[in-house]
Amino acid sequence: MLFGEVLDYLIVGAGSTGSSIAFNMAGRSKKIGVVERDTIAAGNTGKSSALVRTHYSNRIIADMSLYSLEVFRNFSGIGYSGFTRTGMIFPFDDKYADVARENVRMLRDLGIKEMEMKPEEIVNYYPDINLDGYDYVAYEPESGYADPVATANSFISSAREKGVELIQKRSVSSLDSGRNFVKVDLDDGRQIRAKKVILATNVWTNDILENSGISRGRLLPIYASLHGIVYLRRPEDYSGIKPTLWDPHQLAYYKMEGTTVTALGSLDPRIDEKPVDIHDNLPETADESYVEDYISRIVNRLPSMGKATLISTLTGLYDMSPDGQVICDSLGDLGLDNVFVFAGLSGHGFKLSPAYGLMAADMLSGHDPEKSRFDWRPFYLNRFRDGKPIVSKYSEIGTIY
């Protein structure tokens, strides 16, 4: 069907977002296709630390995170998400205690199980913790992490059971938007025609748009940043299930994975703000200085981790937008009628993918945004030009958003 009749919808990209859109679109039409340049979740999704949390400072995003958490927790009807409940701890210094306290009230108002914890109570999980800069602590017991590759594959498998067709190992080279349908040219010379196309193509979105005749000055305000993750084997006295520890005071987070592994990642906005060229030969692993830096941060916070051993490192790309939130909109103003974009995930892609998929599917299906579960209009492309970015209360204390 993909290369025959005109599809109703074509989804480009089968990472966590594209696969969730496919799952949420399945059943809304009999003619839906997905094109993936590699294999399912082989790109940035497969390199995600896959944290699942609800502690956001923006009400819209927090509501989406709560919906997504419930999907991850009750995934058996879709497939396997690998969700593991560990809880998460969010400490703040005195300067931001009032902001965090107000935010906890907002989260509770949404129905999120958010608790306050005395700083000294963290020793129940981390006996030797250095509490410097930990003046107010929020704790969410329901959060954790999941398996990004299993989740994306489950979304796609469920969609295919409902008739969605998939082609892998084929890149979209360009788009040509006509009156009745969009022509989608693949890298092997073949063409797919669809009434509506959505680009869930992460850092590669602007490449497709430029190849489709969009001038550089009109490309999306999306750029790639390179993030590293360092994996450590914990010492024996730190084994067991433990909550993820966010450390905005040191611009880092420490994900306690399984019973023996810890993943170190960055909350440093300077990394987000440093664009990289995706066409360069980017490193697959974190460099030595990054590894030493983030190990020193966790050892400063949790001295016993000085006995940890290095397992491995990796790097992955974030598709950053100016306000750190997704762009969800039609590209008709660029001359690409019936082409839509869902990119600029800014590191939230996996944890919000269930909500993202539903929101994008409702938009594609022509639903009334005011009656949909999530209103996509605040995420429109020209919000930056119009001075209406998505605002975070935590903009000065790392990339919690």
N, C-alpha and C positions, 0 to 999 in steps of 0.2 A: 504493500500500500504506500510506503514512503516515497517511492519513485513513480507512482502511477497517478492516481487521482489527487485532486487538491485536498490537503489536510485542513481540518478546522483549526488546529493549533500545532505549532512546533516549538518545543522547548530546547534551547541550545545550552548544553551543560548538564552534567549529571553528578555534580558534587552534592553536598548536603542540601543546598537551596534548590537546585534544579530537580533533584530527585523528589524533594518534598512537594514542589509545584506539580510534578507529574502525578504523584500520589493523590494530591488534592483535586487535580483536574480529572482524574480517571473516573469514568461514569458520567461525566458531564457532556461527553461527545464520544462518538464511535471512531473518530478520525484524529487521533493524537499521536504525535511522534516525538522522540527524544534523540538528539544527536550529541555524542560525547567525543571529544578530540582524543581521548585516551581510553581508560576504562573507568567504571564507576568509582568515584571517590579517590581516583589516582592522583589528583592535583592537591590543592591546599587543604581540602577536607581530610585527606589521609594523614596530614601532618598536624592536625589540630590537637591541642591538649584536651579538647572535648569536655571542658567544664560545663556544668549545667547549674545555673544560679538564678536567683530572682532579685538579688540586691542591685537594683539600678536606681538612679536618682531622677529619672524622667518617668512620669506616670504612664505614658503610652508604652514605653519600652518595658517597664515593669509588668504591666498587664500582659504584654506579649510573652514575657518570660514565664509568668505563672501558667499561662496556657501551655507553653512548650514543655515546662516541667511535668505537667499532668500527662501530656502525651508520652513523654519518655518513661514516666513511671508506669503507665498502663499501655505498654507497647505490644502486648502479646497478640492482639487482634491484627497487627500489622506485620510483625516479624520479631526480630531480636534487636534491641537497642543497646544491650549491655549496661543499662543504667545501674550504677552502684551508689547507694545513698551513704554519704560520709558526713554531711554537714559542712558548713563553711563559717569561718570566723573573720569578721571585718573590724579591725581596730583602727581608731583615729586618734590623733593627738588633740590636745585641748583647743587648739585654734579652730578645729573643724567639728568639735563635739556637738555644738548646737545644730549645725547643718545636718550631721548624721542623725541626731536625735529626732529632728523634724522629719527626716527622710524615713526613719523607721515607722513613724506614725502614718505616713502616707502609704507605705507598703502594707501595714496592718489594715488600713482602710480598704485596700484592694482585696483583702482576704489572704494575704501572704503570711505564713507563719514566721514572723520575725521577732526575735527575742533580744533583750539586753542582757549582757553578761558583765560581771565585775572583772576587771583585768586580771586579778589574781586567780580567777577561776580557770583561766587558760592552762594553768599548771596541771590541771586534771588530765590534759592531753599531752602537754609538753612540759615536763617537770623542771627543766633547766632553762626555760625561756627567759630572755632578756626583755623586760616589759618597758624599756625606754621608748617614750613616744606613744604608749598605749594608755590613753586617758579615758576613752569611751569605746566600748566594744559592742558591736551588733553580731548576732549569731542566728543563722538560719539552719535548722536541723534537717530540713527535707532535701537540701541540695546535694549535689555530688558530681559524678562524671559518667560518661557513656562511651560507647565504641562508635566512632564516626563512620568507619568503613562498613560495619555491620548495619548501622542505621540507614545509610544511603542505599545500600544493596537491598535492604528490606523494603524501603519506600518504592524502589524501582520494581522489585519482584511483585509486590502487591499491585502496582500500576499495570504491569504486563498481564497479570491475571485478569484484569478488567479490560484488556484490549489495547493498551498503549504499546506502541512499537518502538524498539530501541535499535540504534545503529551506533557502534563503537569504533574507535580508531579512525575517525573521520573528522576533520576540522572544517568549520564553516569559514570560507575565504571571504565572501562578500554577500551583500543583500541588495536586492533591487525591488523597491516597493512600487507595485503597479496599482491600477484602479481596482482590480478584483482580488488580487492575491499578491503575496510577497514571494519573489524568486530567491531561493537560498542556494548559492553555489558552494559546492564542497571541494575539498582539495584534490579529489580524484577526478574532477571534471563533471561529475553528475550534479543534478539539480533537483531540489525538493521545492514544491510549491505549497504554500499554506496561507489561509485567510488571516491568521494572526501568528506572529512569532514573538517569543520572549527570550531575551538574552540573559541567562544566568551564568555569565561568562567571566566573572571575577576580574582579575587584572588584565585579561585579554580582550575585554570589551572594546576598548578604544582602537585596538588593532583592526577588529572587524569593521568598526565604523569608518575608520580611515580608508580601508580597502573598498568601502562602499561609497566613497566620494565625499565624505564629510571632511571639511578642511580642519586643520589642526586647531585653529582658533575657535572652532565650534564643538570640539570633542568634549566628553563629559569631564567634570572636575574630579577625576579619580586618578590616583597614582598608587604605585606599589611600594610597600615598605617591607623590609626583611626582618623577621623575628626568629630568634633562636630559642630552643628548649634544651635544657641540660638534664639528663637522667642520672640519678645517683642511687646506689644500693645503700639503704639505710643501715646504720649499726644495729646490732642485736637489741639494744635497750630502747630502740625507737621503732621496733616492728609492731605490726598490728594495724587495724583500721583506724585512721585518724582523719579529722576534718582538714580540708584545705585551709591554709592560713594565708590570707591576704595581708600584705605588708606595705601599705601605701607610704609609710614613713621612709621605707627604703626602696620604693618603686619596684616591688617584686611580689611574686606570689609563689607559694610552695604547695604543690598538689601532691598529696599522699596517695599514691596509686597502689592498689592492692594492699598487701601487708608488708612489703619490703622495699618498694621503689618510691622515690620522690622525683617529681619533675619541677624544675625551676624555670620560671618565665618572667617576662618583663611587664611592668606597668609604667614604663618610662615614656612620656609623650614625645621625648626627643627622638626616640626610635620611630614612632609613628610619623613624625614630621620629616623624616629623612628619606626622600624618594630614591628608588633604585631603578635601573634600566632592566626590564625583564628580558631584553634581548642579549644582555651580557651573559657571560658564563658565571652565573651566581653560585656561591658555595652551597653545598648540600649539608654541611655541618657548621656548627658555631666555631668561631676562631678562638684561639687560646686565651686571649685577653678577656673576651666575653665570658668564657667558662670560669676563669679565675675570679672575675668580678662578681658573678652571681653566686659562686660558691662562698666567697667571702661574705656576701650579704646574708646568706642563710646561716652561716656559722656565727656571724655576729648576733643573729636573732636566736638561734638554737645551737648553742655551743657543742652539744653532743654530735651534731652533724659534721663536725670536724673529723670524725672517724668514718664518715661515709666514703664509698669508693665510686669512682666515675664508671658509668656503664656505657653511655653513648651521648651524642648530641645530634640535633637536626636543625634545619632552618626551613621556614615556610613563609609565604608571601601573604600579606594582608592587602586587600583592595580598599584603600583609604578614601573617604570623602572628607570635605572640609569640616563637617561637624561630627564625624565619627559615626554616622548613621547611613542606612541604606538609601539609595535612590530608586524609587519605584514609580515609573511613569511611562507614558507614551512618548515616542520619539517623533511624533508627527511634526513638531516644530522644526525638526532637522530635515524634514522632507522624506522621512521614512514612515509613511502612513502604515498603520497596523503592525508596527514594530514597537515592542515594549522592552524596558530594561529593568533588571533587578540586580543591581551591583552597587559596590561601595560598602560592602558589609563591615569593613573596619574591625575585623576580629570577632564579631558577634555571630557570624554566619551559622556555625553549628548549633550553638546553644539556643538560638531563636528560630532555627529552621522549621519546626512544625508550624509556628505562627506565620513565618514568612511565606511558607507554601500556601497556607490558607488565604492569606491576604492577596498574594499574587494571583491565585486562582480566581478569587472573587472579582478582582479587577479585570482579568482577561475575559471572564464570563459576562461582564457588563452589569454586575450587581450594583445596587444603590449603595454607595459607600456609607451613608448614614445608617443603613439597616444591616450592614455587614458586621461580622464579629470584630474586624479591625478596619479602621478608616485609613486608607492609604494616602489620602490627599496631603497630609503634613509632610510626606516624604517626596514631594514632587521635585522635579529636576531644578527648576529655577528659584528654589527657596533661598539659595545663597545670593543670587542677584537681587532678590526682593528683600533681603535682610531678615529672613524668617527661618534661621537654622533651628534644628532640634537642640534644645538647651539642656545641659547637664549641670547639676548643682556641684558636681565633683570636678569641674574642669581644671582646678588648680592643684589637685592632689592625685595625679596619675590617671590612668586610663580605665577606671572603673565605670565611668559614664553614668 
